[in-house]
Amino acid sequence: MPSSSAAPDTVPAANARHWRAVVRLTLVLLALWAALGLGCGVLLADGLNAVQLGGFPLGFWFAQQGAIVGFVLLILVYVLAMRRLDRAHRADLARIAAANPPADPTGGAR
Amino acid sequence: MTVQAWTFVMVGLTFGLYLFLAIRARVRDTQGFYVAGRGVPAILNGMATAADWMSAASFLSMAGTISLLGYAGGVYLMGWTGGFVLLALLLAPYLRKFGHFTVPDFVGDRFESNAARLVALLCALFISFTYVAGQMRGVGIVFARFLEVDVDLGVVVGMALVFVYATLGGMKGITWTQIAQYWVLITAYVVPVVFISLQLTGEPLPQVGMGGEIAPGVPLLAKLDQIHRDLGFPSYTEAFTGSWDKVNVFCTTLALMVGTAGLPHVIVRFYTVRTVGAARWSGLWALFFIALLYLTAPATAAFARYYVVQELHGKTAAELPGWYHTWQKTGLLVWLDDGDGKLAYHGPAQQAQNELFRIGGMATTEFADLRAAHERWLATKGQEGQDGRVVMTQKKLTGPDADILVLATPEMAQLAAWIIALVAAGGLAAALSTASGLLLVISSSIAHDLYFRILRPQATEAQRLRLSRVAIGFAVVIAGVVGIFPPGFVAETVAFAFGLAASSFFPVLVLGIFHRRIGAIPAIAGMLAGMAFTASYILGTVYLGWPKWCFGIGPQGIGAVGMAVHFAVALGLARVCPPASPTAQAMVAAMRAPEGAGPGVDIARAMEH
């Protein structure tokens, strides 16, 4: 851990911020996951079946095709969003390290 | 060339390829043996994970099951893919960052308790053995049907092959063979369906063809719905028919999703990649490669349903297609006529008229006696003998067995011999890849978690490696024996494996990662409560004749409730029990921090303990 001398921003604070962002992203994506699979595919399936999509009743399509495609896209969004969050976090740490340099040689970012 | 000759060529070539890869990938240390040296690129790990996950059941039985269930078949499609979202978002990157060899490793170290480690270890062993028995059986069935050798001999050949490449190469050998097996199985699965889709609907993409038209103005699915209504089946696309009501579809889907995310042989695959970022990408690739098969399966199901009804219902013995004659020898479908010489296939609403059955778990001699009694009953116009259809209906053995549909559809569509042979090789690839992944979990549970971490921490690297190989050998033999003498309750035990994974592993892993302060007591109590609830409910409703007292939920879906019980018990106790030690809390913090930031944990060293 770096010395958190007089700097307003510290590594633990940056870590906590990053973790909160990760949890928020995860919760949003899980809500979409539940809405897609358990919502459209199951809970609303009988209602959606009244709608036709090409040759498919819509509820049936969600249960056997749509949900799976959606799951792949959700993970894709997660991977890309996490890459952005991690990059932003590394930039944060670099800024903190630059703000209070020599005191601790092992400090913060690599 | 005949189908059988083609099958020998295809199976011989693919087996040779697997052995070649295994010999190239020999390993000399435990790191290579358990986690393939942690050097597997994300996309390749995705392929290996896909092959690991897609078992003989996914390949051979799933489309058939969907074909018989219609809409409700979606529980398997959504359950077995949706779990990967949970795995990729909640578990894989964090467990990779923690950097261990096995799942019990994480549980034991995070909660600083060998009791927790032992509970997790027993779960891992139980889940893996349950699963591997079915794989070996799958190998035997493919051998029996396509090479016309005995089922048991097929199991022995499969065992020998897995034994060689798993003991030689450990996780590294398994990874490279699984990558090859993925391509064999996906080609074998998709190619025939493309041809069938073209034949039936004129669309090359099965996913489009399934929604296409079978005749001008008549969509395939609408036609299926109409056939189903006419013959007394519940409509194919209608949601929530029969015992698959909304509660059961919901709970079963959720239990399968959560169970998938908690299966140890899938989780360990994420330990084999180099970085946390790679673990995320390989989660994406894994689901992508799995989706290629899972998006095709419902099309196979719909096409097969159409063929089965069209080609069997109302036909005389002379008109029945060739595939009927090949498959009725296996007992997976049998015809007990009512005397008019025409096969009638009807659903539950017109059960008395149905003449199509399967032998199922009956002994072959028992069925032969029943068939003789039925013939006598027909000949004497009901004076003597016995109406076999009534007996079969009582035993709930109506309709063909789900297992034949994937293997028989290429024959139904009269595809070329080499395609049929390819499907056989694909079925073997699916069974072998899953079996090897499971055997590795069994071996690492015994040699690493039990022997090294609990019994003899001072064991040397060479001793551990030797024991790992011995353990895999034992596991192969036990799996083979269970495959040759299958217990009569394979279907229920699979529900059991998912229920236990959902109610024990998944919640404890999520809590260990996302609840920083939770300590050992709530974790162990949660695991035991979830397991006890799920196990007693499944055993009670299946064997002891309990009513389904929990909202009418069947044994397949009860894992969802078990998971809720686990979370409730653990979170409740976490409020009153002592929190995790500062060391464990620091571990959690390090696990959450992104790579290359925070206190530098050199993963490659850290897990050497």
HADDOCK unambig.tbl for C-alpha pairs under 7 A between the chains (distance, minus, plus):
assign (segid A and resid 1 and name CA) (segid B and resid 599 and name CA) 6.55 0.50 0.50
assign (segid A and resid 15 and name CA) (segid B and resid 593 and name CA) 6.55 0.50 0.50
assign (segid A and resid 26 and name CA) (segid B and resid 89 and name CA) 6.58 0.50 0.50
assign (segid A and resid 37 and name CA) (segid B and resid 78 and name CA) 6.54 0.50 0.50
assign (segid A and resid 38 and name CA) (segid B and resid 250 and name CA) 6.64 0.50 0.50
assign (segid A and resid 42 and name CA) (segid B and resid 249 and name CA) 6.91 0.50 0.50
assign (segid A and resid 42 and name CA) (segid B and resid 250 and name CA) 6.21 0.50 0.50
assign (segid A and resid 45 and name CA) (segid B and resid 239 and name CA) 6.47 0.50 0.50
assign (segid A and resid 46 and name CA) (segid B and resid 239 and name CA) 5.45 0.50 0.50
assign (segid A and resid 54 and name CA) (segid B and resid 211 and name CA) 6.42 0.50 0.50
assign (segid A and resid 55 and name CA) (segid B and resid 211 and name CA) 4.16 0.50 0.50
assign (segid A and resid 55 and name CA) (segid B and resid 212 and name CA) 5.83 0.50 0.50
assign (segid A and resid 55 and name CA) (segid B and resid 219 and name CA) 5.55 0.50 0.50
assign (segid A and resid 55 and name CA) (segid B and resid 221 and name CA) 6.85 0.50 0.50
assign (segid A and resid 56 and name CA) (segid B and resid 211 and name CA) 5.41 0.50 0.50
assign (segid A and resid 56 and name CA) (segid B and resid 221 and name CA) 6.95 0.50 0.50
assign (segid A and resid 60 and name CA) (segid B and resid 71 and name CA) 5.88 0.50 0.50
assign (segid A and resid 60 and name CA) (segid B and resid 237 and name CA) 5.85 0.50 0.50
assign (segid A and resid 63 and name CA) (segid B and resid 74 and name CA) 4.98 0.50 0.50
assign (segid A and resid 63 and name CA) (segid B and resid 78 and name CA) 6.62 0.50 0.50
assign (segid A and resid 64 and name CA) (segid B and resid 74 and name CA) 5.14 0.50 0.50
assign (segid A and resid 64 and name CA) (segid B and resid 77 and name CA) 6.29 0.50 0.50
assign (segid A and resid 64 and name CA) (segid B and resid 298 and name CA) 6.33 0.50 0.50
assign (segid A and resid 65 and name CA) (segid B and resid 295 and name CA) 5.88 0.50 0.50
assign (segid A and resid 67 and name CA) (segid B and resid 78 and name CA) 6.62 0.50 0.50
assign (segid A and resid 68 and name CA) (segid B and resid 78 and name CA) 6.40 0.50 0.50
assign (segid A and resid 68 and name CA) (segid B and resid 81 and name CA) 6.43 0.50 0.50
assign (segid A and resid 68 and name CA) (segid B and resid 291 and name CA) 6.63 0.50 0.50
assign (segid A and resid 71 and name CA) (segid B and resid 82 and name CA) 6.29 0.50 0.50
assign (segid A and resid 71 and name CA) (segid B and resid 85 and name CA) 6.36 0.50 0.50
assign (segid A and resid 72 and name CA) (segid B and resid 284 and name CA) 6.67 0.50 0.50
assign (segid A and resid 72 and name CA) (segid B and resid 287 and name CA) 6.19 0.50 0.50
assign (segid A and resid 72 and name CA) (segid B and resid 288 and name CA) 6.09 0.50 0.50
assign (segid A and resid 75 and name CA) (segid B and resid 85 and name CA) 6.23 0.50 0.50
assign (segid A and resid 75 and name CA) (segid B and resid 88 and name CA) 6.96 0.50 0.50
assign (segid A and resid 75 and name CA) (segid B and resid 284 and name CA) 5.65 0.50 0.50
assign (segid A and resid 76 and name CA) (segid B and resid 284 and name CA) 6.21 0.50 0.50
assign (segid A and resid 79 and name CA) (segid B and resid 280 and name CA) 6.03 0.50 0.50
assign (segid A and resid 79 and name CA) (segid B and resid 281 and name CA) 6.49 0.50 0.50
assign (segid A and resid 86 and name CA) (segid B and resid 594 and name CA) 6.29 0.50 0.50
assign (segid A and resid 90 and name CA) (segid B and resid 597 and name CA) 6.77 0.50 0.50
assign (segid A and resid 108 and name CA) (segid B and resid 597 and name CA) 6.53 0.50 0.50
assign (segid A and resid 108 and name CA) (segid B and resid 598 and name CA) 5.72 0.50 0.50
assign (segid A and resid 109 and name CA) (segid B and resid 596 and name CA) 6.86 0.50 0.50
assign (segid A and resid 109 and name CA) (segid B and resid 597 and name CA) 5.19 0.50 0.50
assign (segid A and resid 109 and name CA) (segid B and resid 598 and name CA) 6.67 0.50 0.50
assign (segid A and resid 110 and name CA) (segid B and resid 596 and name CA) 6.05 0.50 0.50
assign (segid A and resid 110 and name CA) (segid B and resid 597 and name CA) 6.55 0.50 0.50
